Amino acid sequence: MSSLLLLRGAMGAGKSSVALTLQTYVDKLIVIEIDDIKKEKYGTTEICNPKIDFAEAGIQAKKALRDGYHVIVAEVLCEKQHVEYLLNGAEILDGIYDTSLSFIWLDCSVKTALRRNKTRFYPQIVKHQHRRYTTCIKYENELVIQTDKLSITDVSHLVLKHFFKENDMQECISFRKKS
């Protein structure tokens, strides 16, 4: 059975780093970063049409899931409607595919986010986004990981344990040596 993980979280919490690290551990894993879709369409991550862009991520996920891949979609996904655009694009809500769906929220303090994003975003943008997270939708059984004091490797291992059921982990994970 294929697995879809919505790796949600605060700006600077490590969503992209964790997703890319997991690709070194998990066979047949595709990472879809909605930022990449936005960069390709608009030339920047600061412009977004959620109805179209999140549905596009869902369509990409659907194809990968159908081909037998596990999929991680990395994005803040704060609003319920945004998650629904993605899941509708992936046809997950229709129950057509035998797919395991997991939610993980990566969190960090504003101070950590500012330090991690000091060359990428203006401080006022980071602070504004973090204020917004207090109103984000929370999902039942969603694992929340505070990343301030954890390494990317530690966070990645926590995500792996939650993303795959214990009995499925051995057949999905191949701890490949980095070259």
C-alpha positions as CSV (number, residue, x, y, z in Angstrom):
1,M,0.0,0.0,0.0
2,S,1.3,3.4,-0.9
3,S,1.5,6.2,1.7
4,L,0.8,9.9,1.4
5,L,2.3,12.2,4.0
6,L,1.3,15.9,4.3
7,L,4.3,17.3,5.9
8,R,2.9,20.6,7.2
9,G,4.6,23.1,9.4
10,A,5.9,26.5,10.3
11,M,8.2,28.4,8.1
12,G,11.8,27.4,9.0
13,A,10.7,24.2,10.9
14,G,12.6,22.0,8.4
15,K,9.8,20.6,6.1
16,S,12.0,20.6,2.9
17,S,15.2,19.4,4.7
18,V,13.3,16.5,6.3
19,A,11.5,15.5,3.1
20,L,14.8,15.5,1.1
21,T,16.6,13.6,3.9
22,L,13.9,11.0,3.9
23,Q,14.5,10.4,0.2
24,T,17.9,9.0,1.1
25,Y,16.3,6.4,3.4
26,V,13.1,5.3,1.7
27,D,12.8,3.4,-1.5
28,K,10.2,4.6,-4.0
29,L,9.6,8.0,-2.3
30,I,8.6,11.1,-4.2
31,V,8.7,14.5,-2.6
32,I,6.4,17.2,-3.9
33,E,7.2,20.7,-2.8
34,I,4.4,23.1,-3.5
35,D,7.1,25.8,-3.5
36,D,8.6,24.1,-6.6
37,I,5.2,24.3,-8.4
38,K,4.9,28.0,-7.5
39,K,8.5,28.7,-8.7
40,E,7.8,26.9,-12.0
41,K,4.5,28.7,-12.6
42,Y,5.2,32.2,-11.3
43,G,9.0,32.4,-10.9
44,T,8.6,32.9,-7.1
45,T,7.2,31.2,-4.0
46,E,5.4,34.3,-2.9
47,I,2.6,34.0,-5.4
48,C,0.1,31.2,-5.0
49,N,-3.3,30.3,-6.3
50,P,-4.2,27.6,-3.7
51,K,-7.1,26.2,-5.7
52,I,-4.9,25.5,-8.7
53,D,-1.5,25.0,-7.2
54,F,-2.5,22.7,-4.4
55,A,-4.7,20.7,-6.7
56,E,-1.7,20.4,-9.1
57,A,0.3,18.9,-6.1
58,G,-2.5,16.5,-5.6
59,I,-2.5,15.4,-9.2
60,Q,1.2,14.8,-9.1
61,A,0.8,12.8,-5.9
62,K,-2.0,10.8,-7.5
63,K,0.2,9.8,-10.4
64,A,3.1,8.8,-8.1
65,L,0.8,6.9,-5.7
66,R,-0.7,5.0,-8.7
67,D,2.8,4.1,-9.8
68,G,3.4,2.5,-6.3
69,Y,5.5,5.3,-4.8
70,H,5.2,6.8,-1.3
71,V,4.6,10.5,-1.5
72,I,5.5,13.4,0.8
73,V,3.9,16.8,0.1
74,A,5.7,19.6,1.9
75,E,3.8,22.8,2.5
76,V,2.3,24.9,5.4
77,L,-1.2,23.8,4.4
78,C,-2.8,25.9,7.2
79,E,-6.3,26.1,5.9
80,K,-8.7,23.1,5.6
81,Q,-9.7,24.2,2.1
82,H,-6.1,24.1,1.0
83,V,-5.7,20.5,2.2
84,E,-9.0,19.6,0.5
85,Y,-7.8,21.1,-2.8
86,L,-4.7,18.8,-2.6
87,L,-6.6,15.7,-1.5
88,N,-9.3,16.2,-4.2
89,G,-6.5,16.6,-6.8
90,A,-5.1,13.3,-5.5
91,E,-8.6,11.7,-5.5
92,I,-7.9,10.6,-1.9
93,L,-11.2,11.9,-0.5
94,D,-13.0,9.7,-3.1
95,G,-11.5,6.6,-1.5
96,I,-10.5,5.3,-5.0
97,Y,-7.0,4.3,-4.0
98,D,-5.7,2.1,-1.2
99,T,-3.5,4.8,0.3
100,S,-2.5,5.5,3.9
101,L,-2.8,9.2,4.7
102,S,-0.7,10.8,7.5
103,F,-0.4,14.4,8.8
104,I,2.7,15.7,10.5
105,W,3.2,19.3,11.7
106,L,6.8,20.5,12.2
107,D,7.0,23.4,14.5
108,C,9.6,25.9,15.6
109,S,9.8,29.1,17.5
110,V,9.9,32.5,15.7
111,K,13.5,32.9,16.9
112,T,14.5,29.7,15.3
113,A,12.6,30.5,12.1
114,L,14.3,33.9,11.9
115,R,17.7,32.3,12.3
116,R,17.0,29.6,9.7
117,N,15.5,32.0,7.2
118,K,17.6,35.1,7.6
119,T,18.8,35.2,4.0
120,R,15.5,34.0,2.4
121,F,12.8,36.2,3.9
122,Y,12.3,39.5,5.6
123,P,11.8,39.2,9.4
124,Q,8.4,40.8,9.2
125,I,7.2,38.0,6.8
126,V,8.5,35.3,9.1
127,K,6.8,36.9,12.1
128,H,3.5,37.4,10.2
129,Q,3.5,33.8,9.1
130,H,4.1,32.5,12.6
131,R,1.2,34.5,14.0
132,R,-1.0,32.9,11.3
133,Y,-0.1,29.4,12.5
134,T,-2.2,29.8,15.7
135,T,-5.3,29.6,13.5
136,C,-4.2,26.5,11.4
137,I,-6.4,23.5,11.2
138,K,-5.3,20.6,13.4
139,Y,-5.9,17.0,12.4
140,E,-6.7,14.1,14.6
141,N,-3.7,11.8,15.1
142,E,-1.4,14.5,13.6
143,L,2.1,14.2,15.1
144,V,3.5,17.5,16.1
145,I,7.3,17.7,16.3
146,Q,9.1,20.7,17.9
147,T,12.2,21.1,15.8
148,D,14.1,23.9,17.6
149,K,16.6,21.6,19.3
150,L,16.5,18.5,17.1
151,S,18.8,17.7,14.2
152,I,17.3,17.1,10.7
153,T,18.3,13.4,11.2
154,D,16.5,13.1,14.5
155,V,13.3,14.8,13.0
156,S,13.6,12.5,10.0
157,H,13.6,9.4,12.2
158,L,10.6,10.6,14.1
159,V,8.8,11.2,10.9
160,L,9.7,7.7,9.6
161,K,8.3,6.0,12.7
162,H,5.0,7.9,12.3
163,F,4.8,7.8,8.5
164,F,5.1,4.0,8.1
165,K,3.5,1.4,10.3
166,E,6.1,-0.6,12.2
167,N,5.5,-3.8,10.2
168,D,5.9,-1.9,6.9
169,M,9.1,-0.1,7.7
170,Q,11.6,-2.9,6.8
171,E,10.3,-3.4,3.3
172,C,10.3,0.4,2.6
173,I,13.5,1.6,4.1
174,S,16.9,0.9,2.8
175,F,19.5,2.8,4.8
176,R,21.6,3.7,1.9
177,K,25.1,5.1,2.5
178,K,25.6,8.6,1.3
179,S,28.3,8.9,-1.3
